[in-house]
Amino acid sequence: GIFGKILGVGKKVLCGLSGMC
């Protein structure tokens, strides 16, 4: 749902910023 999309985007952003992808 909506919360899943928000969490998914948040994880992608944190992944990109931390470089732990």
N, CA and C atoms as a LAMMPS dump frame, in Angstrom:
ITEM: TIMESTEP
0
ITEM: NUMBER OF ATOMS
63
ITEM: BOX BOUNDS ff ff ff
-5.0000000000000000e+02 5.0000000000000000e+02
-5.0000000000000000e+02 5.0000000000000000e+02
-5.0000000000000000e+02 5.0000000000000000e+02
ITEM: ATOMS id mol type element x y z
1 1 1 N 0.813 -1.202 0
2 1 2 C 0 0 0
3 1 3 C 0.855 1.263 0
4 2 1 N 0.264 2.348 0.459
5 2 2 C 0.956 3.641 0.477
6 2 3 C 2.179 3.587 1.387
7 3 1 N 1.998 3.008 2.578
8 3 2 C 3.116 2.96 3.529
9 3 3 C 4.256 2.117 2.972
10 4 1 N 3.934 1.058 2.272
11 4 2 C 4.96 0.212 1.667
12 4 3 C 5.775 0.991 0.647
13 5 1 N 5.078 1.834 -0.144
14 5 2 C 5.779 2.634 -1.15
15 5 3 C 6.703 3.633 -0.478
16 6 1 N 6.231 4.255 0.609
17 6 2 C 7.046 5.242 1.33
18 6 3 C 8.283 4.563 1.913
19 7 1 N 8.088 3.391 2.52
20 7 2 C 9.215 2.675 3.12
21 7 3 C 10.186 2.224 2.035
22 8 1 N 9.644 1.799 0.896
23 8 2 C 10.489 1.352 -0.209
24 8 3 C 11.369 2.484 -0.712
25 9 1 N 10.777 3.672 -0.877
26 9 2 C 11.532 4.84 -1.35
27 9 3 C 12.561 5.236 -0.306
28 10 1 N 12.168 5.217 0.966
29 10 2 C 13.08 5.582 2.051
30 10 3 C 14.293 4.669 2.077
31 11 1 N 14.045 3.369 1.885
32 11 2 C 15.154 2.416 1.899
33 11 3 C 16.091 2.661 0.725
34 12 1 N 15.509 2.993 -0.436
35 12 2 C 16.339 3.261 -1.613
36 12 3 C 17.204 4.484 -1.389
37 13 1 N 16.624 5.526 -0.771
38 13 2 C 17.361 6.766 -0.509
39 13 3 C 18.49 6.499 0.475
40 14 1 N 18.188 5.786 1.564
41 14 2 C 19.211 5.492 2.568
42 14 3 C 20.304 4.625 1.954
43 15 1 N 19.897 3.681 1.109
44 15 2 C 20.847 2.791 0.448
45 15 3 C 21.795 3.602 -0.422
46 16 1 N 21.246 4.548 -1.181
47 16 2 C 22.069 5.364 -2.072
48 16 3 C 23.009 6.276 -1.299
49 17 1 N 22.487 6.899 -0.232
50 17 2 C 23.306 7.838 0.541
51 17 3 C 24.421 7.118 1.283
52 18 1 N 24.12 5.909 1.801
53 18 2 C 25.118 5.184 2.583
54 18 3 C 26.046 4.381 1.68
55 19 1 N 25.628 4.161 0.43
56 19 2 C 26.458 3.406 -0.507
57 19 3 C 26.518 1.933 -0.156
58 20 1 N 25.461 1.441 0.535
59 20 2 C 25.445 0.029 0.937
60 20 3 C 24.48 -0.772 0.074
61 21 1 N 24.348 -0.423 -1.198
62 21 2 C 23.432 -1.129 -2.096
63 21 3 C 24.069 -2.446 -2.545
